[in-house]
């Protein structure tokens, strides 16, 4: 999980789409962490 999150932060991505529930415990504003369903409903 940590390597993926660090890569997303360093790459300055806006949204991270994942089904891994461990990412939802991270308290950050950017990237926005969404499940595939949340992404489809929002965008």
The 8 nearest C-alpha neighbors of each residue, nearest first, counted from 0:
[[1, 3, 2, 4, 22, 21, 19, 5],
 [0, 2, 4, 3, 5, 6, 22, 7],
 [3, 1, 5, 4, 0, 6, 7, 8],
 [2, 4, 6, 0, 1, 5, 7, 8],
 [3, 5, 7, 1, 6, 2, 8, 0],
 [6, 4, 8, 2, 7, 3, 1, 9],
 [5, 7, 9, 3, 4, 8, 10, 2],
 [8, 6, 4, 10, 5, 9, 12, 11],
 [7, 9, 5, 11, 6, 10, 4, 12],
 [10, 8, 6, 11, 7, 5, 12, 4],
 [9, 11, 7, 8, 12, 6, 5, 13],
 [10, 12, 8, 9, 7, 13, 30, 29],
 [13, 11, 10, 7, 14, 30, 8, 15],
 [12, 14, 30, 31, 29, 11, 15, 7],
 [15, 13, 31, 30, 12, 32, 16, 33],
 [14, 16, 32, 30, 31, 33, 17, 13],
 [17, 15, 33, 34, 35, 32, 14, 18],
 [18, 16, 34, 19, 33, 15, 35, 32],
 [17, 19, 34, 20, 35, 16, 33, 22],
 [20, 18, 17, 21, 22, 23, 34, 0],
 [19, 21, 22, 23, 18, 24, 17, 34],
 [22, 20, 23, 19, 24, 0, 25, 18],
 [23, 21, 20, 24, 25, 19, 32, 0],
 [22, 24, 25, 21, 20, 32, 26, 19],
 [25, 23, 22, 21, 26, 20, 27, 32],
 [26, 24, 23, 22, 27, 21, 32, 28],
 [25, 27, 24, 28, 23, 22, 29, 32],
 [28, 26, 29, 25, 30, 31, 32, 24],
 [29, 27, 31, 30, 26, 32, 25, 13],
 [30, 28, 31, 27, 13, 14, 8, 12],
 [29, 31, 13, 14, 12, 15, 32, 28],
 [30, 32, 14, 29, 15, 28, 13, 33],
 [33, 31, 15, 14, 16, 30, 23, 34],
 [34, 32, 16, 37, 38, 15, 17, 31],
 [33, 35, 17, 37, 36, 18, 16, 38],
 [34, 36, 38, 37, 16, 39, 33, 17],
 [35, 37, 39, 34, 38, 40, 33, 41],
 [38, 36, 34, 40, 39, 35, 33, 41],
 [39, 37, 35, 41, 36, 40, 42, 33],
 [40, 38, 36, 42, 37, 41, 35, 34],
 [41, 39, 37, 38, 42, 36, 35, 34],
 [40, 42, 38, 39, 37, 36, 33, 35],
 [41, 39, 38, 40, 37, 36, 35, 33]]
